[in-house]
Amino acid sequence: MSTKKATIFEHLLVPEHVLLKQEDVERVLKKFRIKPYQLPKIRASDPAARAIDAAPGDLIKVIRKSPTAGEAVSYRYVVEG
C-alpha cells in the first residue's frame, strides 16, 4: 500500500472504500434490481476513488462504522470528473 493510500484511509472520518470486481457488481445490481446510474455517484477525481484506482463505470462499496448497526454499507457509481 502506498503512503498516499495509507494516509487517506487512516483518517478517522474516511470510511473504507472497496473497488468491486465485475461478478460482485452484477450480484449487487441484481440484488437491488437497479442499474448502476441509479446509485449515488462519486467522481473519479475524489481522493478516495483515486487512492483505490477507480475508473468511471466502476462500483465502489463504502463501509462505515456505525454505533447502532456496527457497519453501514453503501455503494457508489464512479463517474467522470
N, CA, C and O atoms as a CHARMM CRD file, in Angstrom:
* protein
*
  324
    1    1 MET  N      0.85200  -1.17100   0.00000 PROA 1      0.00000
    2    1 MET  CA     0.00000   0.00000   0.00000 PROA 1      0.00000
    3    1 MET  C      0.89600   1.23100   0.00000 PROA 1      0.00000
    4    1 MET  O      1.84300   1.31500   0.78200 PROA 1      0.00000
    5    2 SER  N      0.59900   2.17600  -0.86800 PROA 2      0.00000
    6    2 SER  CA     1.42900   3.37000  -0.94400 PROA 2      0.00000
    7    2 SER  C      1.15200   4.29100   0.23600 PROA 2      0.00000
    8    2 SER  O      0.14700   4.14400   0.93200 PROA 2      0.00000
    9    3 THR  N      2.04700   5.23500   0.44900 PROA 3      0.00000
   10    3 THR  CA     1.89300   6.19600   1.53600 PROA 3      0.00000
   11    3 THR  C      0.63800   7.02300   1.35400 PROA 3      0.00000
   12    3 THR  O     -0.06300   7.31400   2.32300 PROA 3      0.00000
   13    4 LYS  N      0.34800   7.40500   0.11300 PROA 4      0.00000
   14    4 LYS  CA    -0.84100   8.21200  -0.17600 PROA 4      0.00000
   15    4 LYS  C     -2.10900   7.45700   0.24600 PROA 4      0.00000
   16    4 LYS  O     -2.97500   8.02700   0.91000 PROA 4      0.00000
   17    5 LYS  N     -2.21900   6.19900  -0.13000 PROA 5      0.00000
   18    5 LYS  CA    -3.40100   5.40400   0.20100 PROA 5      0.00000
   19    5 LYS  C     -3.52600   5.23900   1.71100 PROA 5      0.00000
   20    5 LYS  O     -4.61200   5.39200   2.27000 PROA 5      0.00000
   21    6 ALA  N     -2.42800   4.93200   2.35800 PROA 6      0.00000
   22    6 ALA  CA    -2.45500   4.71700   3.79200 PROA 6      0.00000
   23    6 ALA  C     -2.88600   5.98900   4.51000 PROA 6      0.00000
   24    6 ALA  O     -3.66400   5.92400   5.46200 PROA 6      0.00000
   25    7 THR  N     -2.40100   7.12700   4.07700 PROA 7      0.00000
   26    7 THR  CA    -2.71400   8.39500   4.72400 PROA 7      0.00000
   27    7 THR  C     -4.20300   8.69800   4.63000 PROA 7      0.00000
   28    7 THR  O     -4.80200   9.11800   5.62000 PROA 7      0.00000
   29    8 ILE  N     -4.80600   8.50000   3.48500 PROA 8      0.00000
   30    8 ILE  CA    -6.22300   8.81000   3.29000 PROA 8      0.00000
   31    8 ILE  C     -7.09500   7.92100   4.16800 PROA 8      0.00000
   32    8 ILE  O     -7.96900   8.42800   4.87100 PROA 8      0.00000
   33    9 PHE  N     -6.88600   6.64600   4.14400 PROA 9      0.00000
   34    9 PHE  CA    -7.76900   5.71300   4.84300 PROA 9      0.00000
   35    9 PHE  C     -7.46000   5.54100   6.32400 PROA 9      0.00000
   36    9 PHE  O     -8.22900   4.90000   7.04000 PROA 9      0.00000
   37   10 GLU  N     -6.36200   6.09400   6.79100 PROA 10     0.00000
   38   10 GLU  CA    -6.06400   6.05100   8.21600 PROA 10     0.00000
   39   10 GLU  C     -6.82400   7.13000   8.97800 PROA 10     0.00000
   40   10 GLU  O     -6.93600   7.06500  10.20200 PROA 10     0.00000
   41   11 HSD  N     -7.34500   8.11600   8.26300 PROA 11     0.00000
   42   11 HSD  CA    -8.06400   9.20400   8.92100 PROA 11     0.00000
   43   11 HSD  C     -9.36600   8.69000   9.50800 PROA 11     0.00000
   44   11 HSD  O    -10.05400   7.88200   8.88200 PROA 11     0.00000
   45   12 LEU  N     -9.70800   9.14600  10.69100 PROA 12     0.00000
   46   12 LEU  CA   -10.87800   8.70700  11.43100 PROA 12     0.00000
   47   12 LEU  C    -12.19000   8.88300  10.67000 PROA 12     0.00000
   48   12 LEU  O    -13.08600   8.04600  10.78000 PROA 12     0.00000
   49   13 LEU  N    -12.30900   9.96000   9.90200 PROA 13     0.00000
   50   13 LEU  CA   -13.56800  10.27100   9.23000 PROA 13     0.00000
   51   13 LEU  C    -13.70400   9.68500   7.82500 PROA 13     0.00000
   52   13 LEU  O    -14.74700   9.84700   7.19100 PROA 13     0.00000
   53   14 VAL  N    -12.67800   9.01500   7.33400 PROA 14     0.00000
   54   14 VAL  CA   -12.73400   8.44100   5.98600 PROA 14     0.00000
   55   14 VAL  C    -13.09400   6.95900   6.08900 PROA 14     0.00000
   56   14 VAL  O    -12.32300   6.16600   6.62900 PROA 14     0.00000
   57   15 PRO  N    -14.28000   6.58400   5.56300 PROA 15     0.00000
   58   15 PRO  CA   -14.66900   5.17100   5.63600 PROA 15     0.00000
   59   15 PRO  C    -13.86900   4.31900   4.64900 PROA 15     0.00000
   60   15 PRO  O    -13.21600   4.83500   3.74200 PROA 15     0.00000
   61   16 GLU  N    -13.93900   3.02100   4.85000 PROA 16     0.00000
   62   16 GLU  CA   -13.26400   2.08100   3.95600 PROA 16     0.00000
   63   16 GLU  C    -13.95500   2.09600   2.58800 PROA 16     0.00000
   64   16 GLU  O    -15.18400   2.07700   2.51100 PROA 16     0.00000
   65   17 HSD  N    -13.17100   2.13000   1.52200 PROA 17     0.00000
   66   17 HSD  CA   -13.68500   2.08300   0.15300 PROA 17     0.00000
   67   17 HSD  C    -13.11100   0.83500  -0.50900 PROA 17     0.00000
   68   17 HSD  O    -11.90300   0.60500  -0.46400 PROA 17     0.00000
   69   18 VAL  N    -13.97600   0.02800  -1.12400 PROA 18     0.00000
   70   18 VAL  CA   -13.54400  -1.21400  -1.77200 PROA 18     0.00000
   71   18 VAL  C    -14.01700  -1.19900  -3.21800 PROA 18     0.00000
   72   18 VAL  O    -15.20800  -1.03000  -3.48200 PROA 18     0.00000
   73   19 LEU  N    -13.09500  -1.37300  -4.14800 PROA 19     0.00000
   74   19 LEU  CA   -13.42700  -1.46100  -5.57000 PROA 19     0.00000
   75   19 LEU  C    -13.96100  -2.86300  -5.83800 PROA 19     0.00000
   76   19 LEU  O    -13.27000  -3.85000  -5.58500 PROA 19     0.00000
   77   20 LEU  N    -15.18900  -2.95700  -6.35100 PROA 20     0.00000
   78   20 LEU  CA   -15.82100  -4.26200  -6.56200 PROA 20     0.00000
   79   20 LEU  C    -15.39200  -4.89600  -7.88100 PROA 20     0.00000
   80   20 LEU  O    -15.18500  -4.21200  -8.88300 PROA 20     0.00000
   81   21 LYS  N    -15.26500  -6.21900  -7.85200 PROA 21     0.00000
   82   21 LYS  CA   -14.98300  -6.98600  -9.06800 PROA 21     0.00000
   83   21 LYS  C    -16.28000  -7.11600  -9.85400 PROA 21     0.00000
   84   21 LYS  O    -17.36300  -6.92600  -9.30200 PROA 21     0.00000
   85   22 GLN  N    -16.17800  -7.43700 -11.13300 PROA 22     0.00000
   86   22 GLN  CA   -17.34300  -7.49100 -12.01500 PROA 22     0.00000
   87   22 GLN  C    -18.42300  -8.44600 -11.51300 PROA 22     0.00000
   88   22 GLN  O    -19.60900  -8.12300 -11.59100 PROA 22     0.00000
   89   23 GLU  N    -18.04000  -9.61300 -11.00000 PROA 23     0.00000
   90   23 GLU  CA   -19.04600 -10.56400 -10.52100 PROA 23     0.00000
   91   23 GLU  C    -19.77600 -10.01100  -9.28800 PROA 23     0.00000
   92   23 GLU  O    -20.96000 -10.28600  -9.09200 PROA 23     0.00000
   93   24 ASP  N    -19.06500  -9.23100  -8.45900 PROA 24     0.00000
   94   24 ASP  CA   -19.70000  -8.61000  -7.29300 PROA 24     0.00000
   95   24 ASP  C    -20.64400  -7.48300  -7.72300 PROA 24     0.00000
   96   24 ASP  O    -21.70600  -7.29200  -7.13000 PROA 24     0.00000
   97   25 VAL  N    -20.24500  -6.74100  -8.76100 PROA 25     0.00000
   98   25 VAL  CA   -21.09600  -5.67100  -9.29900 PROA 25     0.00000
   99   25 VAL  C    -22.41400  -6.26600  -9.78300 PROA 25     0.00000
  100   25 VAL  O    -23.48600  -5.75600  -9.45600 PROA 25     0.00000
  101   26 GLU  N    -22.33800  -7.33500 -10.55500 PROA 26     0.00000
  102   26 GLU  CA   -23.54200  -7.97200 -11.08400 PROA 26     0.00000
  103   26 GLU  C    -24.44500  -8.48000  -9.95300 PROA 26     0.00000
  104   26 GLU  O    -25.66800  -8.37100 -10.03400 PROA 26     0.00000
  105   27 ARG  N    -23.84000  -9.03000  -8.91000 PROA 27     0.00000
  106   27 ARG  CA   -24.60300  -9.53700  -7.77400 PROA 27     0.00000
  107   27 ARG  C    -25.33200  -8.40000  -7.05000 PROA 27     0.00000
  108   27 ARG  O    -26.50400  -8.54200  -6.70100 PROA 27     0.00000
  109   28 VAL  N    -24.65500  -7.28900  -6.82700 PROA 28     0.00000
  110   28 VAL  CA   -25.26000  -6.14500  -6.13600 PROA 28     0.00000
  111   28 VAL  C    -26.40300  -5.56200  -6.95900 PROA 28     0.00000
  112   28 VAL  O    -27.47900  -5.28800  -6.42800 PROA 28     0.00000
  113   29 LEU  N    -26.16700  -5.37300  -8.26300 PROA 29     0.00000
  114   29 LEU  CA   -27.20000  -4.78800  -9.12200 PROA 29     0.00000
  115   29 LEU  C    -28.42600  -5.69800  -9.19900 PROA 29     0.00000
  116   29 LEU  O    -29.56100  -5.22000  -9.21300 PROA 29     0.00000
  117   30 LYS  N    -28.19100  -7.00500  -9.25000 PROA 30     0.00000
  118   30 LYS  CA   -29.30500  -7.95900  -9.29500 PROA 30     0.00000
  119   30 LYS  C    -30.06000  -7.97200  -7.96900 PROA 30     0.00000
  120   30 LYS  O    -31.29100  -8.01100  -7.95000 PROA 30     0.00000
  121   31 LYS  N    -29.32100  -7.93800  -6.86600 PROA 31     0.00000
  122   31 LYS  CA   -29.93600  -7.96900  -5.53100 PROA 31     0.00000
  123   31 LYS  C    -30.89400  -6.79100  -5.34000 PROA 31     0.00000
  124   31 LYS  O    -31.99800  -6.96400  -4.82300 PROA 31     0.00000
  125   32 PHE  N    -30.47100  -5.59800  -5.75700 PROA 32     0.00000
  126   32 PHE  CA   -31.29700  -4.40500  -5.56600 PROA 32     0.00000
  127   32 PHE  C    -32.16900  -4.07100  -6.77500 PROA 32     0.00000
  128   32 PHE  O    -32.94200  -3.11400  -6.74300 PROA 32     0.00000
  129   33 ARG  N    -32.04000  -4.86800  -7.84700 PROA 33     0.00000
  130   33 ARG  CA   -32.81700  -4.67500  -9.07400 PROA 33     0.00000
  131   33 ARG  C    -32.70800  -3.24000  -9.59600 PROA 33     0.00000
  132   33 ARG  O    -33.70300  -2.54900  -9.81400 PROA 33     0.00000
  133   34 ILE  N    -31.44600  -2.82500  -9.78500 PROA 34     0.00000
  134   34 ILE  CA   -31.17900  -1.46600 -10.25600 PROA 34     0.00000
  135   34 ILE  C    -30.12300  -1.46300 -11.34900 PROA 34     0.00000
  136   34 ILE  O    -29.46500  -2.47200 -11.59800 PROA 34     0.00000
  137   35 LYS  N    -29.97200  -0.33000 -11.98900 PROA 35     0.00000
  138   35 LYS  CA   -28.90800  -0.07300 -12.95500 PROA 35     0.00000
  139   35 LYS  C    -27.84500   0.76400 -12.23700 PROA 35     0.00000
  140   35 LYS  O    -28.16800   1.46900 -11.28100 PROA 35     0.00000
  141   36 PRO  N    -26.60100   0.70000 -12.67400 PROA 36     0.00000
  142   36 PRO  CA   -25.53900   1.44100 -11.97100 PROA 36     0.00000
  143   36 PRO  C    -25.82500   2.94300 -11.83500 PROA 36     0.00000
  144   36 PRO  O    -25.52300   3.53300 -10.79800 PROA 36     0.00000
  145   37 TYR  N    -26.39800   3.55800 -12.85800 PROA 37     0.00000
  146   37 TYR  CA   -26.63400   5.00100 -12.82100 PROA 37     0.00000
  147   37 TYR  C    -27.67800   5.40500 -11.76800 PROA 37     0.00000
  148   37 TYR  O    -27.83100   6.59200 -11.47900 PROA 37     0.00000
  149   38 GLN  N    -28.39200   4.43600 -11.19600 PROA 38     0.00000
  150   38 GLN  CA   -29.38000   4.73300 -10.16500 PROA 38     0.00000
  151   38 GLN  C    -28.75400   4.83100  -8.76500 PROA 38     0.00000
  152   38 GLN  O    -29.42500   5.22200  -7.81000 PROA 38     0.00000
  153   39 LEU  N    -27.49900   4.48300  -8.65200 PROA 39     0.00000
  154   39 LEU  CA   -26.79100   4.56900  -7.37300 PROA 39     0.00000
  155   39 LEU  C    -26.25100   5.98200  -7.15700 PROA 39     0.00000
  156   39 LEU  O    -26.09400   6.73700  -8.11700 PROA 39     0.00000
  157   40 PRO  N    -25.96800   6.34300  -5.91100 PROA 40     0.00000
  158   40 PRO  CA   -25.28200   7.61400  -5.67100 PROA 40     0.00000
  159   40 PRO  C    -23.94400   7.59600  -6.40100 PROA 40     0.00000
  160   40 PRO  O    -23.35200   6.53600  -6.60500 PROA 40     0.00000
  161   41 LYS  N    -23.48400   8.75300  -6.78400 PROA 41     0.00000
  162   41 LYS  CA   -22.26900   8.83700  -7.60100 PROA 41     0.00000
  163   41 LYS  C    -21.08400   9.34000  -6.79300 PROA 41     0.00000
  164   41 LYS  O    -21.23200  10.01600  -5.77500 PROA 41     0.00000
  165   42 ILE  N    -19.90200   8.98300  -7.28600 PROA 42     0.00000
  166   42 ILE  CA   -18.64600   9.50100  -6.74900 PROA 42     0.00000
  167   42 ILE  C    -17.77800   9.82700  -7.95800 PROA 42     0.00000
  168   42 ILE  O    -17.70200   9.03900  -8.90200 PROA 42     0.00000
  169   43 ARG  N    -17.13500  10.96400  -7.93400 PROA 43     0.00000
  170   43 ARG  CA   -16.28200  11.34900  -9.06200 PROA 43     0.00000
  171   43 ARG  C    -14.97600  10.55900  -9.03700 PROA 43     0.00000
  172   43 ARG  O    -14.46100  10.21200  -7.97400 PROA 43     0.00000
  173   44 ALA  N    -14.46100  10.28800 -10.21100 PROA 44     0.00000
  174   44 ALA  CA   -13.19700   9.56700 -10.31600 PROA 44     0.00000
  175   44 ALA  C    -12.05800  10.38300  -9.70100 PROA 44     0.00000
  176   44 ALA  O    -11.03000   9.82500  -9.31700 PROA 44     0.00000
  177   45 SER  N    -12.23800  11.69300  -9.60800 PROA 45     0.00000
  178   45 SER  CA   -11.21000  12.56600  -9.03500 PROA 45     0.00000
  179   45 SER  C    -11.27400  12.64700  -7.51400 PROA 45     0.00000
  180   45 SER  O    -10.40900  13.27000  -6.89700 PROA 45     0.00000
  181   46 ASP  N    -12.28200  12.03000  -6.89500 PROA 46     0.00000
  182   46 ASP  CA   -12.38100  12.01700  -5.43500 PROA 46     0.00000
  183   46 ASP  C    -11.11500  11.35600  -4.87400 PROA 46     0.00000
  184   46 ASP  O    -10.68400  10.32700  -5.39400 PROA 46     0.00000
  185   47 PRO  N    -10.51800  11.92100  -3.83300 PROA 47     0.00000
  186   47 PRO  CA    -9.27800  11.34600  -3.30200 PROA 47     0.00000
  187   47 PRO  C     -9.38000   9.85900  -2.93900 PROA 47     0.00000
  188   47 PRO  O     -8.44000   9.10300  -3.18300 PROA 47     0.00000
  189   48 ALA  N    -10.49500   9.43700  -2.36700 PROA 48     0.00000
  190   48 ALA  CA   -10.64400   8.02600  -2.00800 PROA 48     0.00000
  191   48 ALA  C    -10.75300   7.15800  -3.26200 PROA 48     0.00000
  192   48 ALA  O    -10.18400   6.06700  -3.30800 PROA 48     0.00000
  193   49 ALA  N    -11.47500   7.63100  -4.27400 PROA 49     0.00000
  194   49 ALA  CA   -11.60300   6.87900  -5.52800 PROA 49     0.00000
  195   49 ALA  C    -10.25000   6.78300  -6.22600 PROA 49     0.00000
  196   49 ALA  O     -9.89600   5.73100  -6.76000 PROA 49     0.00000
  197   50 ARG  N     -9.50400   7.86600  -6.22200 PROA 50     0.00000
  198   50 ARG  CA    -8.17100   7.84400  -6.83900 PROA 50     0.00000
  199   50 ARG  C     -7.23600   6.90500  -6.09700 PROA 50     0.00000
  200   50 ARG  O     -6.40800   6.23100  -6.71000 PROA 50     0.00000
  201   51 ALA  N     -7.37000   6.85900  -4.76600 PROA 51     0.00000
  202   51 ALA  CA    -6.48800   6.02000  -3.94900 PROA 51     0.00000
  203   51 ALA  C     -6.66600   4.53700  -4.25000 PROA 51     0.00000
  204   51 ALA  O     -5.72200   3.76100  -4.10300 PROA 51     0.00000
  205   52 ILE  N     -7.87000   4.13000  -4.67000 PROA 52     0.00000
  206   52 ILE  CA    -8.09100   2.71100  -4.98500 PROA 52     0.00000
  207   52 ILE  C     -8.12200   2.47800  -6.50000 PROA 52     0.00000
  208   52 ILE  O     -8.52500   1.41100  -6.96300 PROA 52     0.00000
  209   53 ASP  N     -7.69200   3.49100  -7.26600 PROA 53     0.00000
  210   53 ASP  CA    -7.60000   3.39800  -8.73700 PROA 53     0.00000
  211   53 ASP  C     -8.93800   3.10500  -9.40200 PROA 53     0.00000
  212   53 ASP  O     -9.00900   2.30900 -10.33900 PROA 53     0.00000
  213   54 ALA  N     -9.99800   3.74600  -8.91900 PROA 54     0.00000
  214   54 ALA  CA   -11.32600   3.56600  -9.51400 PROA 54     0.00000
  215   54 ALA  C    -11.42600   4.38600 -10.79800 PROA 54     0.00000
  216   54 ALA  O    -10.91000   5.50100 -10.87800 PROA 54     0.00000
  217   55 ALA  N    -12.09300   3.82200 -11.79600 PROA 55     0.00000
  218   55 ALA  CA   -12.28700   4.48400 -13.08700 PROA 55     0.00000
  219   55 ALA  C    -13.78600   4.65200 -13.33000 PROA 55     0.00000
  220   55 ALA  O    -14.59500   3.92700 -12.75200 PROA 55     0.00000
  221   56 PRO  N    -14.15800   5.60900 -14.18500 PROA 56     0.00000
  222   56 PRO  CA   -15.58400   5.77600 -14.49800 PROA 56     0.00000
  223   56 PRO  C    -16.20300   4.44900 -14.94100 PROA 56     0.00000
  224   56 PRO  O    -15.63300   3.72200 -15.75400 PROA 56     0.00000
  225   57 GLY  N    -17.38000   4.15300 -14.38800 PROA 57     0.00000
  226   57 GLY  CA   -18.06300   2.90000 -14.69500 PROA 57     0.00000
  227   57 GLY  C    -17.88700   1.85100 -13.60400 PROA 57     0.00000
  228   57 GLY  O    -18.62200   0.86500 -13.56800 PROA 57     0.00000
  229   58 ASP  N    -16.92000   2.05600 -12.71700 PROA 58     0.00000
  230   58 ASP  CA   -16.69300   1.11100 -11.61600 PROA 58     0.00000
  231   58 ASP  C    -17.72700   1.31200 -10.51500 PROA 58     0.00000
  232   58 ASP  O    -18.42400   2.32600 -10.46600 PROA 58     0.00000
  233   59 LEU  N    -17.80500   0.33100  -9.64500 PROA 59     0.00000
  234   59 LEU  CA   -18.67700   0.40400  -8.47700 PROA 59     0.00000
  235   59 LEU  C    -17.80500   0.27100  -7.22900 PROA 59     0.00000
  236   59 LEU  O    -16.93800  -0.59900  -7.15000 PROA 59     0.00000
  237   60 ILE  N    -18.05500   1.15400  -6.25300 PROA 60     0.00000
  238   60 ILE  CA   -17.29800   1.15500  -5.00900 PROA 60     0.00000
  239   60 ILE  C    -18.23400   0.83100  -3.85800 PROA 60     0.00000
  240   60 ILE  O    -19.34000   1.36300  -3.76500 PROA 60     0.00000
  241   61 LYS  N    -17.76900  -0.04900  -2.98800 PROA 61     0.00000
  242   61 LYS  CA   -18.50100  -0.37300  -1.76500 PROA 61     0.00000
  243   61 LYS  C    -17.88200   0.46700  -0.64400 PROA 61     0.00000
  244   61 LYS  O    -16.67400   0.41100  -0.41000 PROA 61     0.00000
  245   62 VAL  N    -18.72300   1.24300   0.04500 PROA 62     0.00000
  246   62 VAL  CA   -18.25900   2.09900   1.13700 PROA 62     0.00000
  247   62 VAL  C    -18.75400   1.50300   2.44400 PROA 62     0.00000
  248   62 VAL  O    -19.95600   1.31300   2.63300 PROA 62     0.00000
  249   63 ILE  N    -17.82900   1.20800   3.34100 PROA 63     0.00000
  250   63 ILE  CA   -18.16000   0.57400   4.60600 PROA 63     0.00000
  251   63 ILE  C    -17.85300   1.54600   5.73900 PROA 63     0.00000
  252   63 ILE  O    -16.69600   1.86700   6.01400 PROA 63     0.00000
  253   64 ARG  N    -18.92100   2.00700   6.39000 PROA 64     0.00000
  254   64 ARG  CA   -18.77600   2.94800   7.50300 PROA 64     0.00000
  255   64 ARG  C    -19.04100   2.24400   8.82500 PROA 64     0.00000
  256   64 ARG  O    -19.86900   1.33700   8.90400 PROA 64     0.00000
  257   65 LYS  N    -18.33500   2.66700   9.85000 PROA 65     0.00000
  258   65 LYS  CA   -18.60900   2.16100  11.19400 PROA 65     0.00000
  259   65 LYS  C    -19.83800   2.88600  11.71500 PROA 65     0.00000
  260   65 LYS  O    -19.97200   4.09900  11.55600 PROA 65     0.00000
  261   66 SER  N    -20.73600   2.13100  12.34200 PROA 66     0.00000
  262   66 SER  CA   -21.97000   2.68900  12.86100 PROA 66     0.00000
  263   66 SER  C    -22.14700   2.26600  14.31200 PROA 66     0.00000
  264   66 SER  O    -22.02700   1.08200  14.62900 PROA 66     0.00000
  265   67 PRO  N    -22.43200   3.22100  15.20100 PROA 67     0.00000
  266   67 PRO  CA   -22.60500   2.84900  16.60400 PROA 67     0.00000
  267   67 PRO  C    -23.83400   1.96700  16.84700 PROA 67     0.00000
  268   67 PRO  O    -23.86100   1.20400  17.81300 PROA 67     0.00000
  269   68 THR  N    -24.84100   2.06200  15.99100 PROA 68     0.00000
  270   68 THR  CA   -26.05100   1.27500  16.20000 PROA 68     0.00000
  271   68 THR  C    -26.08100   0.00000  15.36400 PROA 68     0.00000
  272   68 THR  O    -26.54000  -1.04100  15.83400 PROA 68     0.00000
  273   69 ALA  N    -25.59600   0.07700  14.13200 PROA 69     0.00000
  274   69 ALA  CA   -25.65700  -1.08000  13.24300 PROA 69     0.00000
  275   69 ALA  C    -24.34900  -1.86600  13.19000 PROA 69     0.00000
  276   69 ALA  O    -24.31200  -2.97100  12.64800 PROA 69     0.00000
  277   70 GLY  N    -23.29000  -1.31100  13.74300 PROA 70     0.00000
  278   70 GLY  CA   -21.99100  -1.97100  13.65700 PROA 70     0.00000
  279   70 GLY  C    -21.27500  -1.55800  12.38400 PROA 70     0.00000
  280   70 GLY  O    -20.17600  -1.00400  12.42300 PROA 70     0.00000
  281   71 GLU  N    -21.91100  -1.83600  11.25800 PROA 71     0.00000
  282   71 GLU  CA   -21.37300  -1.46900   9.94700 PROA 71     0.00000
  283   71 GLU  C    -22.51400  -1.02900   9.05400 PROA 71     0.00000
  284   71 GLU  O    -23.57700  -1.65000   9.03300 PROA 71     0.00000
  285   72 ALA  N    -22.28700   0.03900   8.32000 PROA 72     0.00000
  286   72 ALA  CA   -23.26900   0.51000   7.34500 PROA 72     0.00000
  287   72 ALA  C    -22.60800   0.45200   5.97300 PROA 72     0.00000
  288   72 ALA  O    -21.57600   1.08800   5.75400 PROA 72     0.00000
  289   73 VAL  N    -23.19000  -0.30000   5.05800 PROA 73     0.00000
  290   73 VAL  CA   -22.62000  -0.47900   3.72700 PROA 73     0.00000
  291   73 VAL  C    -23.44600   0.30600   2.71900 PROA 73     0.00000
  292   73 VAL  O    -24.67600   0.26200   2.73100 PROA 73     0.00000
  293   74 SER  N    -22.74900   1.02300   1.84800 PROA 74     0.00000
  294   74 SER  CA   -23.41400   1.71100   0.74400 PROA 74     0.00000
  295   74 SER  C    -22.55900   1.52700  -0.50800 PROA 74     0.00000
  296   74 SER  O    -21.41500   1.07800  -0.43000 PROA 74     0.00000
  297   75 TYR  N    -23.11900   1.87400  -1.64200 PROA 75     0.00000
  298   75 TYR  CA   -22.43000   1.69300  -2.91500 PROA 75     0.00000
  299   75 TYR  C    -22.41000   3.01600  -3.66100 PROA 75     0.00000
  300   75 TYR  O    -23.33700   3.81800  -3.54600 PROA 75     0.00000
  301   76 ARG  N    -21.34600   3.24000  -4.42600 PROA 76     0.00000
  302   76 ARG  CA   -21.19800   4.43800  -5.23300 PROA 76     0.00000
  303   76 ARG  C    -20.77400   4.05300  -6.63300 PROA 76     0.00000
  304   76 ARG  O    -19.94100   3.16900  -6.83500 PROA 76     0.00000
  305   77 TYR  N    -21.37400   4.74600  -7.60400 PROA 77     0.00000
  306   77 TYR  CA   -21.05900   4.55500  -9.01400 PROA 77     0.00000
  307   77 TYR  C    -20.04900   5.61900  -9.41100 PROA 77     0.00000
  308   77 TYR  O    -20.29800   6.80700  -9.20700 PROA 77     0.00000
  309   78 VAL  N    -18.92100   5.22200  -9.97100 PROA 78     0.00000
  310   78 VAL  CA   -17.85800   6.16400 -10.32800 PROA 78     0.00000
  311   78 VAL  C    -18.19000   6.82600 -11.67200 PROA 78     0.00000
  312   78 VAL  O    -18.46600   6.15500 -12.66600 PROA 78     0.00000
  313   79 VAL  N    -18.15400   8.16300 -11.66700 PROA 79     0.00000
  314   79 VAL  CA   -18.42000   8.96000 -12.87400 PROA 79     0.00000
  315   79 VAL  C    -17.19800   9.82200 -13.20200 PROA 79     0.00000
  316   79 VAL  O    -16.29700   9.97500 -12.37700 PROA 79     0.00000
  317   80 GLU  N    -17.17900  10.38100 -14.41400 PROA 80     0.00000
  318   80 GLU  CA   -16.10000  11.28000 -14.83300 PROA 80     0.00000
  319   80 GLU  C    -15.99700  12.47500 -13.89700 PROA 80     0.00000
  320   80 GLU  O    -16.96200  12.87100 -13.24200 PROA 80     0.00000
  321   81 GLY  N    -14.82900  13.01900 -13.85900 PROA 81     0.00000
  322   81 GLY  CA   -14.69300  14.28100 -13.10700 PROA 81     0.00000
  323   81 GLY  C    -13.65500  14.25800 -12.06200 PROA 81     0.00000
  324   81 GLY  O    -13.45300  15.25700 -11.37100 PROA 81     0.00000
